[in-house]
Amino acid sequence: MKKKEDKKEMPFLDHLEELRWRIIKSFSSLILLTIGSFPLTTWILTLLTYPNAHLAHPAKLVYLKPTAMMMIRMELSISMGLIGSLPVILYQLWRFVAPGLLPKEKYYIFPVIFITIVCFSIGALFAYFVIIPVMLPFLFSMGTQFIEANINISDYMSFVLRLILISGLVFEMPVLAFFLARIGLVSHRTLIRFWRYALVIIFIFCAIVTPTPDPFNQIILAIPLMLLYGISIWVAALAHRKRKRSEAASDVKKPSAKSRKKPKRPVKKAKKR
């Protein structure tokens, strides 16, 4: 048994060497996908400018520097390379951490990665199809008859990408609730107790993201976030139950106090002379 345990142990320098190779593989994936996605930047630009192009009164997108479009295409290719290499990066991270995990923890890692990617994708699509089409007409309506919207393409792209990123991170709320409940920092009872405060925070967030006086648009945006909070409560309750079951199973496996007592040594009888 000791020999097997010694084989599993790794010196500190070997850990650093393994971490270096994991980083090199992740960085290589990022570089290759960034280079490969550069020819697709025309299609990505068309996709991201679609919400503005199909408005009743679209803004005119311009660039003010000769190198502006080249920089935007490079930023888009880096962003696409980072998004495309996320599975590789997460896999390399898992391979580095996996030797220190329990078999049950290894079983959950791939479903958690898959759910994380799905939640982020849903949040990004929600921003693209709901938030951006609601915000752009309102922001452009602030102009007057003599003031038209001529927007720098770099400002427009940063605005759109920021909204997509924020929405994708917000939709990770159930995954965060699962982890916090699994390690015991948050429980579903705590989330239920503070649902009123969460509701106020959600409406404040919607008011910041969509600065429109129309409460109808804020309610449309707040409904999915409230559903996410409800899903987070359910996920936290599920994680809490699994945590209790694992703790109960570990308590059953532990030897009782009676079994820990040392066996009595046999009393030696005195030899007769």
C-alpha positions as CSV (number, residue, x, y, z in Angstrom):
1,M,0.0,0.0,0.0
2,K,2.8,2.4,0.8
3,K,4.4,1.8,-2.6
4,K,1.2,2.7,-4.4
5,E,0.8,5.9,-2.3
6,D,4.4,6.9,-3.1
7,K,3.8,6.4,-6.8
8,K,0.8,8.8,-6.7
9,E,2.8,11.5,-4.9
10,M,4.6,14.0,-7.1
11,P,7.4,16.4,-6.1
12,F,6.8,20.1,-6.2
13,L,9.0,20.7,-9.2
14,D,7.2,18.0,-11.2
15,H,3.9,19.8,-10.4
16,L,5.4,23.0,-11.8
17,E,6.6,21.2,-14.9
18,E,3.1,19.7,-15.4
19,L,1.5,23.1,-14.9
20,R,3.9,24.6,-17.5
21,W,2.9,22.0,-20.1
22,R,-0.8,22.5,-19.4
23,I,-0.4,26.3,-19.9
24,I,1.6,25.7,-23.1
25,K,-1.1,23.5,-24.5
26,S,-3.9,25.9,-23.6
27,F,-1.9,28.9,-25.0
28,S,-1.2,26.9,-28.2
29,S,-4.9,26.2,-28.6
30,L,-5.7,29.9,-28.1
31,I,-3.1,30.9,-30.8
32,L,-4.3,28.4,-33.4
33,L,-8.0,29.2,-33.0
34,T,-7.2,32.9,-33.0
35,I,-5.4,32.6,-36.4
36,G,-8.1,30.2,-37.7
37,S,-10.9,32.6,-36.8
38,F,-9.5,35.7,-38.4
39,P,-11.0,34.9,-41.9
40,L,-14.4,34.6,-40.1
41,T,-14.3,38.2,-38.8
42,T,-16.3,39.5,-41.7
43,W,-19.2,37.1,-40.8
44,I,-18.8,38.0,-37.1
45,L,-19.0,41.7,-37.9
46,T,-22.1,41.2,-39.9
47,L,-23.6,39.1,-37.1
48,L,-22.9,41.7,-34.4
49,T,-24.1,44.7,-36.4
50,Y,-27.3,42.9,-37.4
51,P,-29.3,44.4,-34.4
52,N,-28.4,47.9,-35.6
53,A,-28.8,47.3,-39.3
54,H,-32.4,46.1,-39.0
55,L,-33.7,49.0,-36.9
56,A,-36.2,51.4,-38.4
57,H,-33.7,54.2,-38.0
58,P,-30.2,52.5,-37.8
59,A,-27.1,54.4,-36.7
60,K,-24.3,54.9,-39.2
61,L,-21.3,53.0,-38.1
62,V,-17.9,54.6,-39.0
63,Y,-14.2,54.2,-38.1
64,L,-12.0,57.2,-37.5
65,K,-8.5,55.7,-37.9
66,P,-6.9,53.9,-40.8
67,T,-5.9,51.0,-38.6
68,A,-9.2,50.9,-36.7
69,M,-10.8,48.0,-38.7
70,M,-7.6,45.9,-38.5
71,M,-7.6,46.3,-34.7
72,I,-11.2,45.4,-34.4
73,R,-10.8,42.3,-36.5
74,M,-7.8,41.3,-34.4
75,E,-9.8,41.8,-31.2
76,L,-12.7,39.7,-32.6
77,S,-10.4,36.9,-33.7
78,I,-8.8,36.9,-30.2
79,S,-12.2,36.8,-28.6
80,M,-13.3,34.0,-30.8
81,G,-10.1,32.1,-30.2
82,L,-10.6,32.5,-26.4
83,I,-14.2,31.3,-26.6
84,G,-13.2,28.4,-28.9
85,S,-10.3,27.3,-26.7
86,L,-12.4,27.4,-23.4
87,P,-13.1,23.6,-23.6
88,V,-9.4,22.9,-24.0
89,I,-8.4,25.3,-21.2
90,L,-11.0,23.7,-18.9
91,Y,-9.9,20.2,-19.8
92,Q,-6.2,21.0,-19.1
93,L,-7.2,22.6,-15.8
94,W,-9.2,19.4,-14.9
95,R,-6.3,17.2,-15.9
96,F,-4.0,19.2,-13.6
97,V,-6.4,19.1,-10.6
98,A,-7.8,15.6,-11.2
99,P,-5.2,13.6,-9.3
100,G,-6.2,15.4,-6.1
101,L,-9.9,14.8,-6.5
102,L,-12.1,12.0,-5.2
103,P,-13.8,9.7,-7.7
104,K,-17.2,11.3,-7.0
105,E,-15.7,14.8,-7.7
106,K,-14.2,13.5,-10.9
107,Y,-17.7,12.3,-12.0
108,Y,-19.2,15.7,-11.6
109,I,-16.6,17.7,-13.4
110,F,-17.7,17.1,-17.0
111,P,-21.4,17.7,-16.4
112,V,-20.5,21.0,-14.6
113,I,-18.3,22.1,-17.5
114,F,-21.1,21.3,-20.0
115,I,-23.8,23.1,-17.9
116,T,-21.5,26.1,-17.5
117,I,-21.0,26.4,-21.3
118,V,-24.8,26.0,-21.9
119,C,-25.7,28.6,-19.3
120,F,-23.2,31.1,-20.7
121,S,-24.5,30.5,-24.3
122,I,-28.1,31.0,-23.2
123,G,-27.2,34.3,-21.5
124,A,-25.3,35.5,-24.6
125,L,-28.2,34.6,-26.8
126,F,-30.6,36.4,-24.4
127,A,-28.5,39.6,-24.7
128,Y,-28.3,39.4,-28.5
129,F,-32.0,38.7,-29.1
130,V,-33.6,40.6,-26.2
131,I,-31.4,43.2,-24.4
132,I,-29.6,44.8,-27.4
133,P,-32.7,45.1,-29.6
134,V,-34.5,46.8,-26.7
135,M,-31.6,49.2,-25.8
136,L,-30.5,50.4,-29.2
137,P,-33.8,52.0,-30.3
138,F,-34.1,53.8,-26.9
139,L,-30.6,55.1,-27.0
140,F,-30.8,56.3,-30.6
141,S,-34.1,58.0,-29.9
142,M,-32.2,60.5,-27.6
143,G,-31.1,62.3,-30.7
144,T,-33.0,65.2,-32.3
145,Q,-33.9,66.1,-35.9
146,F,-30.6,67.8,-36.5
147,I,-28.4,65.3,-34.5
148,E,-27.9,61.9,-36.2
149,A,-26.3,58.8,-34.7
150,N,-22.8,58.3,-36.2
151,I,-21.1,55.8,-34.0
152,N,-17.6,54.7,-34.0
153,I,-17.5,51.0,-34.8
154,S,-15.0,50.3,-31.9
155,D,-17.4,51.9,-29.4
156,Y,-20.3,49.9,-30.8
157,M,-18.5,46.6,-30.7
158,S,-17.3,47.2,-27.1
159,F,-20.8,48.0,-26.1
160,V,-22.3,44.9,-27.7
161,L,-19.6,42.5,-26.5
162,R,-19.8,43.9,-23.0
163,L,-23.5,43.3,-22.8
164,I,-23.1,39.8,-24.1
165,L,-20.4,39.0,-21.6
166,I,-22.3,40.4,-18.7
167,S,-25.5,38.5,-19.6
168,G,-23.5,35.3,-20.0
169,L,-22.0,35.7,-16.6
170,V,-25.3,36.5,-15.0
171,F,-26.8,33.3,-16.4
172,E,-24.1,31.4,-14.5
173,M,-26.1,32.1,-11.3
174,P,-27.4,28.4,-10.9
175,V,-23.9,27.0,-11.3
176,L,-22.5,29.4,-8.7
177,A,-25.4,28.5,-6.3
178,F,-24.6,24.8,-6.8
179,F,-20.9,25.2,-5.9
180,L,-21.6,27.5,-2.9
181,A,-24.2,25.1,-1.6
182,R,-22.0,22.1,-2.2
183,I,-19.2,23.5,0.0
184,G,-21.7,24.7,2.6
185,L,-21.3,28.5,2.2
186,V,-24.9,29.1,1.0
187,S,-28.1,27.0,1.5
188,H,-31.4,27.1,-0.3
189,R,-33.0,28.4,3.0
190,T,-30.7,31.4,2.8
191,L,-31.7,32.1,-0.8
192,I,-35.4,31.8,0.1
193,R,-35.0,34.1,3.1
194,F,-33.4,36.9,1.0
195,W,-35.6,36.6,-2.1
196,R,-37.0,40.1,-1.5
197,Y,-33.5,41.7,-1.5
198,A,-32.7,39.7,-4.6
199,L,-35.8,41.0,-6.3
200,V,-34.8,44.6,-5.6
201,I,-31.2,43.9,-6.9
202,I,-32.6,42.3,-10.1
203,F,-34.8,45.3,-10.9
204,I,-31.9,47.7,-10.2
205,F,-29.7,45.7,-12.5
206,C,-32.5,45.8,-15.2
207,A,-32.8,49.6,-14.7
208,I,-29.0,50.0,-15.2
209,V,-28.8,47.7,-18.3
210,T,-32.0,49.2,-19.9
211,P,-32.1,52.9,-18.9
212,T,-35.7,53.3,-20.3
213,P,-38.6,54.9,-18.3
214,D,-40.9,52.2,-19.7
215,P,-41.4,49.6,-16.9
216,F,-42.7,47.1,-19.4
217,N,-39.2,46.6,-20.9
218,Q,-37.7,46.3,-17.4
219,I,-40.3,43.6,-16.4
220,I,-39.5,41.7,-19.6
221,L,-35.8,41.6,-18.7
222,A,-36.5,40.9,-15.0
223,I,-38.6,37.8,-15.6
224,P,-35.8,35.6,-16.8
225,L,-33.5,36.7,-14.0
226,M,-36.2,35.9,-11.4
227,L,-36.6,32.5,-13.0
228,L,-32.8,32.1,-12.7
229,Y,-33.0,32.9,-9.0
230,G,-35.7,30.3,-8.6
231,I,-33.6,27.7,-10.4
232,S,-30.7,28.7,-8.2
233,I,-32.8,27.9,-5.1
234,W,-33.7,24.5,-6.5
235,V,-30.1,23.7,-7.5
236,A,-28.9,24.8,-4.0
237,A,-31.5,22.5,-2.4
238,L,-30.3,19.6,-4.6
239,A,-26.6,20.3,-3.7
240,H,-27.5,20.6,0.0
241,R,-29.2,17.1,-0.1
242,K,-26.2,15.5,-1.9
243,R,-23.9,17.1,0.6
244,K,-25.9,15.7,3.6
245,R,-26.0,12.2,2.0
246,S,-22.3,12.2,1.4
247,E,-21.7,13.3,5.0
248,A,-24.1,10.6,6.3
249,A,-22.3,8.0,4.2
250,S,-18.9,9.1,5.5
251,D,-20.2,8.9,9.1
252,V,-21.4,5.3,8.5
253,K,-18.1,4.3,7.2
254,K,-16.2,5.7,10.2
255,P,-15.5,3.1,12.8
256,S,-17.4,3.4,16.1
257,A,-15.7,4.3,19.4
258,K,-16.0,0.7,20.6
259,S,-14.3,-0.7,17.6
260,R,-11.4,1.7,18.0
261,K,-10.6,0.2,21.4
262,K,-7.3,-1.7,21.4
263,P,-7.7,-5.5,21.9
264,K,-6.8,-6.8,25.3
265,R,-3.5,-8.5,25.5
266,P,-3.7,-12.1,26.6
267,V,-2.6,-12.6,30.2
268,K,0.4,-14.8,30.5
269,K,0.0,-17.5,33.1
270,A,2.9,-17.9,35.6
271,K,4.9,-21.0,35.0
272,K,4.8,-23.5,37.8
273,R,8.2,-24.3,39.3
